[in-house]
Amino acid sequence: MDEDEPLIVERIEAFGITFSRPEFWKFRLEHDATYLYWDVDAGSMRVTPIRTTVDIERYLTDVFEKERDHDPAWRSVGGRKGVAWISDGDGETRSHFCVTGRDDLVIVCSYAYDPAIYAEDDEFYAPAVDLGLEHFDAVLASMRF
């Protein structure tokens, strides 16, 4: 991420989640519990916290197994264990997913963009999407819960 780019600390108080995100990302609450952030030229990030009674370790292992066809990987999210994978959904969207959590909280994060605009030789959209993916990684690294 560009060091000169202004970041703000986002707080999702009801779930005790904080993370840093680019200031220029727009925001909208979807469906009462999905926090949507987006850059018109690059893509969108969603954070969906879910209260649960499941064992988080078991849940993450189940997600890993369920996503085997998408080549999942274990990754750290704010110092906690998470599962990450990439999925080409309906052909119009490529999504980078990461699921993590603690105790009674599962957090589903995703970054989605239109793969049709992500041609490597595209001089406008490809760098914007690359930067959006860098921002998504930085959000995950900064996430605390």
C-alpha positions in Angstrom: 0.0 0.0 0.0 1.2 3.5 -0.7 2.6 5.1 2.5 1.1 8.5 1.5 -2.4 7.1 1.1 -4.7 8.2 3.9 -6.0 5.3 6.0 -8.8 5.4 8.6 -9.5 3.0 11.4 -12.8 1.3 10.9 -14.7 0.0 14.0 -17.5 -2.5 13.9 -18.4 -2.0 17.5 -21.2 -4.6 17.8 -18.6 -7.3 17.1 -15.4 -5.8 18.5 -13.7 -5.7 15.1 -11.2 -3.0 14.1 -9.1 -2.6 10.9 -7.4 0.0 8.8 -8.8 0.8 5.4 -8.2 3.3 2.6 -10.1 6.5 3.4 -11.4 6.9 -0.2 -13.3 3.6 -0.1 -17.1 4.1 0.0 -19.2 2.4 2.6 -22.7 0.9 2.9 -24.3 -1.5 5.3 -25.9 -4.5 3.6 -28.5 -6.8 5.2 -27.9 -5.5 8.7 -24.6 -7.3 9.2 -22.5 -7.1 6.0 -20.2 -4.2 5.8 -19.5 -3.3 2.2 -16.5 -1.1 1.2 -15.7 -0.3 -2.5 -13.6 1.6 -5.0 -15.6 2.1 -8.2 -12.6 1.3 -10.4 -11.2 -1.7 -8.5 -13.7 -3.8 -6.7 -15.5 -4.3 -3.4 -14.7 -5.7 0.0 -17.3 -7.2 2.3 -16.9 -8.1 6.0 -19.6 -10.2 7.5 -19.4 -11.0 11.2 -21.6 -13.9 12.5 -22.2 -14.8 16.1 -22.1 -18.6 16.5 -21.7 -21.4 19.0 -19.5 -23.5 16.8 -15.9 -24.5 17.7 -13.9 -22.1 15.5 -11.0 -24.5 14.9 -13.5 -27.2 13.7 -15.4 -24.6 11.7 -12.2 -23.5 9.9 -11.1 -27.0 9.2 -14.6 -27.7 7.7 -14.4 -24.6 5.5 -10.9 -25.7 4.3 -12.2 -29.1 3.4 -15.3 -27.7 1.7 -13.2 -25.4 -0.5 -10.7 -28.1 -1.5 -11.6 -27.5 -5.2 -10.5 -23.9 -4.8 -7.1 -24.7 -3.5 -7.5 -23.1 0.0 -4.6 -22.0 2.1 -4.2 -21.3 5.8 -3.3 -17.7 6.5 -2.9 -15.3 9.4 -5.6 -12.7 9.9 -4.6 -10.1 12.5 -2.6 -12.9 14.2 -5.4 -15.4 14.1 -5.9 -18.5 12.0 -7.9 -18.1 8.8 -8.7 -20.0 5.5 -8.3 -18.2 2.2 -9.2 -19.1 -1.4 -10.2 -17.6 -4.7 -13.4 -18.5 -6.5 -14.8 -17.5 -9.9 -18.4 -17.4 -9.1 -20.9 -16.7 -11.9 -18.2 -15.9 -14.5 -18.7 -12.2 -13.9 -17.1 -12.1 -10.5 -13.8 -13.3 -9.1 -13.8 -13.3 -5.3 -10.9 -13.6 -2.9 -12.3 -15.1 0.4 -10.9 -15.3 3.9 -12.8 -16.8 6.8 -11.5 -16.5 10.4 -12.9 -16.0 13.9 -12.6 -16.5 17.6 -14.7 -17.9 20.4 -18.3 -17.0 19.4 -17.5 -15.0 16.2 -16.9 -16.1 12.6 -15.8 -13.4 10.2 -16.2 -13.8 6.5 -14.2 -11.4 4.4 -14.2 -11.1 0.6 -12.8 -8.9 -2.1 -14.6 -9.2 -5.5 -14.0 -7.7 -8.9 -15.0 -8.3 -12.5 -12.3 -10.6 -14.1 -13.2 -9.3 -17.5 -11.7 -5.9 -16.6 -8.6 -7.5 -15.2 -6.7 -8.1 -18.4 -3.0 -8.0 -17.7 -2.5 -5.6 -20.6 -5.2 -3.2 -19.4 -3.4 0.0 -18.3 -6.2 1.4 -16.1 -8.2 -1.4 -14.4 -5.5 -4.0 -13.9 -3.4 -1.6 -11.7 -6.5 -0.5 -9.8 -7.5 -4.1 -9.1 -3.9 -5.0 -8.1 -4.0 -2.1 -5.6 -7.4 -3.1 -4.4 -6.1 -6.6 -3.6 -3.1 -5.1 -1.8 -5.6 -3.0 0.2 -7.6 -6.2 1.0 -4.4 -8.0 2.3 -3.5 -4.9 4.4 -7.0 -4.9 5.9 -6.7 -8.5 6.8 -3.3 -7.9 8.3 -4.6 -5.0 10.4 -7.8 -6.7 11.6 -8.2 -7.1 15.3 -11.1 -8.9 17.1 
